[in-house]
């Protein structure tokens, strides 16, 4: 299984190396969507950072390895993760909300 770590500006994936890898193919899908290829990486790589994953959604990843015969096989099963929220948006939302009498009240900036 790949390891996926959400950062403020990316999702970082890593997986165990395959001895016979010619290259790796990384696929991504939204939790409720279909798979699409997002990266083809040299065999020497066993990690990749997805900088195009939108905050606020859960993304799932899987990794295929291309062997010496050219065929692809699943190398790392699906792993899903949500990117860290956009820090500026989170800070702005936090500034717009205050507690009043035990209730949250939205206020204008």
N, C-alpha and C positions, 0 to 999 in steps of 0.2 A: 504494500500500500504506500502511495506517496505521502510524504509529510507536507502539509500546507500550513503556513503561518501567515496570519493577516497582519500587515503593517499599515501605517497611516496612508501610504501612497502605493502599495502593491500587495500582492499575495505571493509569497515565496514558496516554491515547491522544491522538494528534493526527493530522491528515490535511490534505492540501491543500484549500483552499477551491474550491468549484464556483461558477462565475459565475452559473449559473441556479438555484441552490439555493433551494427554498422552505423546506425543513427537512432535517435529517439523521436517519437512523434507525440506531442502533448495535445490533448483534446480538452475542451471546456464546454460546459453547458450551464445555463441558469438552472436552478433547482427544479423549475417547472418547464424546461425547454428541451431542445434537441442538441446533440453533440456537434461541434465543429472544430476543425484543426486550428490551433493557435500558434504552434511552433514546431519547427523541425530543427533538431539540435545534433551536433556532432557527437560521436560515440564517447568522446572524452568528457562530456558534460553529464552531470547527474543532478543538476539543479537548474531552475529557471525562475525569473521573477515576472509575474503578470502585472504590468502597469496599466492595463486597459480595463481591468475589472471595475465596474461601477460600484460605488458605495451603496449600501442599502439593499443589496441583493445577496442571496446566497449563491455561490458558484461551486460547481463540481468539476473535478479534474480526473483524468486517467492518462496513463502513459503507455504507449506501445513501443516495442523495440523492433527494429528491422534487422533480421539475421543475415548471414552471409549469402543465403539463397534469394534475398530480396523480399521475402514474405514478412508481413507484420504479425506480431503476436502481442497479446496483452501482457504487459510487464508489471504494471502497478495498477491495482484496482481503484475504483472510484473513491474519491475523498472530497467531501464538501466543506466549505468554509465561507464565512461572511467577512468581507473586508472591514477593517476598522472604520468607524464613521469618520467623515470629513471633519477634522478638528475645528476648522473655522466655522463650519455650519453648526457643529455641536456647541461651540462657545457662544455663538449668536443666539441659538435656541435657549441656552441656559440663561443668558442675560435677559431674555424676553419673559422669563417666568419667575415669579416670586411667590413665596408662601405667605398667605394671609389667613389668619384664624384657622390654620390646619388645612386649608384648601389651596390648591395651586391656582394662581390667577395669571393669565397672560397680560403682559403690559407692553405698551409701545416703547421702542427704543428711545 
